[in-house]
Amino acid sequence: MAATPNIYGILAEFETPADAMHAAEKVRDTGFRKWDVFTPYPVHGMDKAMGLKNSKVGWFSFIGGVTGYTSGMVMIWWMNAVDYPIPIGGKPMFSPFGAFPPCYELTILLGAFGALFGMLFMNRLPRLHHPLLKHRRFALATHDRYFIVIETTDPKYSENETRKLLESVGSKRIELVEE
Amino acid sequence: MADALVDFKTETRPASVPVGSALQIKAPPAELQREPLVTNQRSIGWISDAIAGVAEGKTPTWWWIAFVPSVVLMTTCFTMIAYLMSVGVGVWGPGHPVMWGWAIINFVWWIGIGHAGTLISAILFLLRQRWRTSINRAAEAMTIFAVMCAGIFPLIHIGRIWLGWWLFPIPNSNGIWPQFRSPLMWDVFAVSTYFTVSLLFWFMGLIPDLAVMRDRAKTKIRKFAYGLFSLGWTGSNRHWSNYEKAYLILAGLSTPLVLSVHSIVSMDFSVSQLPGWHTTIFPPYFVAGAVFSGFGMVLTLLVPLRKLLKLEDIITVRHVELMCKVTLATGSIVGYAYAMEFFIAWYSGNPYERYAFINRAVGPYAWGYWIMIGCNVITPQLFWFKKVRTNMLLVFILSIFVNIGMWFERFVIVVISLHRDFLPANWGYFRPTWVDILTYLGTFGLFFTFFLLFLRFVPIIAIAEVKGVTPQADPHHPLGGAKEGGHH
């Protein structure tokens, strides 16, 4: 039976993190691309087992931090030294030292926004609908079960072969997920 | 010499051990083995049920007994603020020479309490203290609500509250910008950043746990609300990978943030030239005091809650003990700072400085000073004893003393330093009014209203994180399904 267009993917359930991790290694080595492991908590070593690269979220945070610091310095210099200078106690109109504390805080503020929104962007969240979230069994992914899902759009996907692969790596429960 | 070296080498590698063999490391003796973070070998599913169960089912009676008076107190707070706004700041105690009264004391006190949440969530995360997972969610919530209570005071103490927006970088009607050479402006940025970043950190930690709530939800409204706020989280490992990186970055950003916030709060005082305020020890001393008071409040909240919510297997006695130890360490730093302040007052040779400190200990407000010493210097030292740390009732009582002591510390700094100006003609004695007292008590209502709502609607412990520190979550542990010897 060929993959019908209304099937999202094949779902294999595992009971322990070790089983899921060994299975992920096999799936990775078979050369699948459109697949994922779903776990109730981040399993250490799973990134390697899936062959994932280091996350790029850091760049978003870095750009946020640099923006925060520079915009803080420019803002304070422009407000207090250019647009409306007020002499106070013979102090310089602008000093990077006096301006440092607010700029430091802005660095952290925009860096934090960069981390959170960068993470959401990389994960393509928020997302109001997902085929997996309709699946009854899949609700256990946030409880105590581990799932591997291979999407039908993966070029290597073929229902019989993929099901056999997932059976061979020890999954006792394999189901199709509708789109 | 060379011969001796060769002999030494041969001695350390006896012939019986072949080169390259895997060394067997013996398990540590029983007394050195650590108690597990989740006791009674609870399963991963049990953790979900126990924590999420708190926010499900029928509302317990004790919750209503706590909630109703909290709402009454919160209403009192808002009534007092309305009264202050309609009549003016004269309804409060401050006046010449004590121009800063309870508003600033309460502000510093509440914001200090907030510091434990960020310390637990960020600094203990970077230090890989895995016990933090049981307490970080509640402590972060405490931080957010405490900073909300704190934020009220600077806003309402300015007198003309409707001009509060002058604090933000917006030009006023004459086109004048805020003055960034004043530490009070630094404070605006520090506190608002602190609130925002704490909220982001808290919310990000909540996303996977709100997904747990979503998947357990029975009613349509709950499914919709938790579904909306969990942003469509599926637990995908590709998502976890980005999530963990973002969490690490947020922890890395929050660590310098938490240290800077109370440093900047202390600069509100130390950048001025008043004896008793103008000291360089203030930033580290304020940060230690903040963490001390914050842990005091975390203990006050969690020691009864672990019992009421039956979470003793997750917030174990070991967790309470560790928090007591942090309280002991920071309390000792605070005690050292008190001693050092006195020493520098004498050693500086500045008569005003010396007078300010002698006046603290023997002047008209000596009662306040000695309450502070009793609560902040003596109380934490009792945590040296394991008998004290493992006695939950005693820990609860001592944690309240810590809260009281830290309020008096800010009273000593603000009121005692101000009440005797440089000239005796400018001396005075500050007394709070009933409005001062009711506004302060009212902020407890605000705090507990939010905290109790948090208990009812949000998982109060980080479910995903606690699961992650159990042995059955570790793919290399036999309980996590690893076959003999594992691999990788």
Interface residues (C-beta under 8 A of the other chain):
Chain A: E15 T16 P17 A18 D19 A20 M21 A24 D36 V37 F38 T39 P40 Y41 P42 V43 H44 G45 M46 D47 K48 M50 L52 N54 S55 K56 V57 G58 S61 G65 M75 I76 M79 N80 D83 Y84 I86 I88 K91 S95 G98 A99 P101 P102 Y104 E105 L106 I108 L109 G111 A112 F113 A115 L116 G118 M119 L120 M122 N123 L125 P126 R127 L128 H129 H130 L132 L133 F138 A139 L140 A141 T142 H143 D144
Chain B: S43 I44 G45 S48 P169 P171 G175 I176 W177 P178 Q179 F180 R181 P183 M185 W186 F189 A190 T193 T196 V197 L200 F201 F203 M204 P208 A211 V212 R214 D215 R216 G227 L228 L231 G232 W233 T234 G235 S236 N237 R238 H239 W240 S241 N242 Y243 E244 K245 A246 I249 L250 L253 S254 P256 L257 S260 I264 M267 A464 E465 K467 G468 Q472 A473 D474 P475 H476 G480 G481 A482 K483 G486 H488
